[in-house]
Amino acid sequence: MNHMNTTLSALPHFQHLHVETIPTQLSMVLERHKKELESLLQENKENYTWDNLLYPLEIMSDEWHKIIGPLAHLNGVHNIKPVREAYQKCLPILTEYSLLFAHSQPLYEAIKYIRNSTDFARLTTTRQKIINDDLLNFKLAGIALNTTEKARFKAIQEALSQTCNQFENHLLDATQAWKETVTDESMIAGIPDYIINEIKNKDHWIVTLEPPIYQAIMMYADHRTLREKIYQANITRASEISPSGTQWDNSRLMMDILKLRHEEAQLLGYANYAELSLAQKMADTPQQVFDFLNNLVQKAHQQAKNDFKALTLFAQEHLKLDTLEAWDIAYVSEKRRQAEYNISQNDFRPYLPHSIVLEGLFTIANKLYGMQFKKIDDIETWHPDVMFYEVTDADKHIRGYLYLDLFARPTKRGGAWMDNCLNRQYMADKTLQYPVAYLNCNFTKPANPGEDALLSHDEVVTLFHECGHTLHHILTQINDSSAGGIQGVEWDAVELPSQFFEHWCWQKEAIPLFSRHIKTGLPIPKEMLEKLLSAKNFQSALYLMRQLEFSLFDFHIHAEYDTQKDATFIQTVLNKIRQDISVIPIVSYNRFQHSFSHIFAGGYGAGYYSYLWAELLSSDAFVAFEKEGIFNPETGQRFLKNILEVGSSRPIIDSFIAFRGQKPTIDALLRDLGIKN
């Protein structure tokens, strides 16, 4: 069978997906896999090998993912009631399935048998690492617990799964529930036309919290009261003081999540969840993480205070604002950027039509890695806006496929993210299944069908970021799915390829490849380009301090939680961190934590520091291209072969050194962030 057809035939049939049947399907597969696992362990007793045990488990995992994966994806991009209800029903089945393997003492003993056998040395280093990682995973899943403790561990996993999902649903519902009808045209002054067209409804305008709308109003709306109103609605989402109602209050859920994680960590012998989270990360100890973050605070804090002082003076002198409030920051910052650099993010939109941006992005991937992207029609998707691409290498070999979903919708969760649809894997019939990725953004949809969306440069950076994750997934050459692409990569390094790819958004040689005026076809004028690059690190210390606040908050609440903490704990920790390091005004009603889905629902609990940790790696990695040429094909191939293709087949630090020839240092990160050291 043709490999390409094997993969395409395995794609989800989104238009014919009966989501209500998926929980039953999962239950049936769970029961069948129980029997298959038992059979594998019985038939091969005392002679376990990769081929007769671990490979069949990879095939079982692939089958499982093909059933739950499309539903989990729809839960993020098309969160309608039937999808949500079906996914909710699947959560306890997912927990039971994971623990079927993780709590199987016979399976643990069988994998230990392979690890200690003479055959182990003959396995590839990738498979040796998978086995060692499996044994660590068994430990982290509580294999050493007694029967009573295992039952409690299972109950914790089920409760966490349900609670984190409920947190995300609350946030989506609270976001969708709020809207403001504006009838006075003066209130929309300053807002870009593309947003005004989006929110116009006959003789009035409907303002919502959809990310592109919220961001544009905060940055451009001249009407201060409108900015304050939408800011308050956004910063209190899913809290006890949300203007859209308290039925989606996440206060209790956050404490429940911390309590459950803490109990999980202590069951496994760790002092707290922060320690547990580092078991599969590059960082070794909580103190190492705190030292890393506090070092950055020391280097950036004074510069951030200077930035804010300059912003305050600008607001007083040019905008007649005696005080600078939280809802003024983005607006005044944009005005100051325009004044100092005579430039606005909106100035670039006509030069960044999404089709040209994609064309340039694909060209850059080709120049670096020799990859070609070809659009394929007639593939079932979940929405007409979704595009599908085939990716081939310089030898015309297929490397993978990509679903691209660029635009915001009411039923789509906010932000941008990449996820895996299919993993690279040799199937039971010896055909190769190629990796397939989902790349999701939330850009404003063009006003008319067939037209281009006009992106800001910030949105282009977001697209490149998610494409970096996508390339990591689909360019893997590891055929064992549990170590291919992003699978198994240390969580504080998984952002390395994504943040690395952002660098090309700021290079004079690269920008003309993805920018062209929508009407004239002309490139960005040289003067505009110089201003963009000059403004790259505008108020960068303020941005860094914001990231440090989030990272320290996340790590402190997970490191310091204990069962004696009451409902005020989370707010108290956040207040203390802000008191110590924040340089911008914080309103008393700020409930940012209630919408911090990265750490309470998105896998970044006690791991948000990973963004800055990985940024250190990516900045240092890019130095090689600065020295050797940003499109140097040899350097690109070195990054491809040592980072993108190897997945988690070896520790990421080994992959980094293989590419860079040395360990990373902080110098390139500080320079990239514009922090004067």
Secondary structure, DSSP 8 states (H G I E B T S, - for coil): --HHHHHHHTS--GGG--GGGHHHHHHHHHHHHHHHHHHHHHHTTT---IIIIIHHHHHHHHHHHHHHHHHHHHHHH---HHHHHHHHHHHHHHHHHHHHHHT-HHHHHHHHHHHHSGGGGGS-HHHHHHHHHHHHHHHHTTTTS-HHHHHHHHHHHHHHHHHHHHHHHHHHHHHHH-EEEE--GGGGTT--HHHHHHHEETTEEEEE--HHHHHHHHHH---HHHHHHHHHHHHTTTSTT-TT-STT--HHHHHHHHHHHHHHHHHTT-SSHHHHHGGGSS---HHHHHHHHHHHHHHHHHHHHHHHHHHHHHHHHHS--SS--GGGHHHHHHHHHHHHHS--GGGGGGG-BHHHHHHHHHHHHHHHH--EEEE--S---SSTT-EEEEEE-TTS-EEEEEEEEEE--TTS-SS-EEEEEE--EE-TTS-EE--EEEEEEEE---SSTT---B--HHHHHHHHHHHHHHHHHHT----SGGGSTTTT--TTTTTHHHHHHGGGGG-TTTGGGS---TTT-----HHHHHHHHHTTTTTHHHHHHHHHHHHHHHHHHHHH--TT--TTHHHHHHHHHHHHH--S---TT--GGGG-HHHHTSS-TTTTTHHHHHHHHHHHHHHHHHHH-TT-HHHHHHHIIIIITTTTSS-HHHHHHHHHSS---SHHHHHHTT---
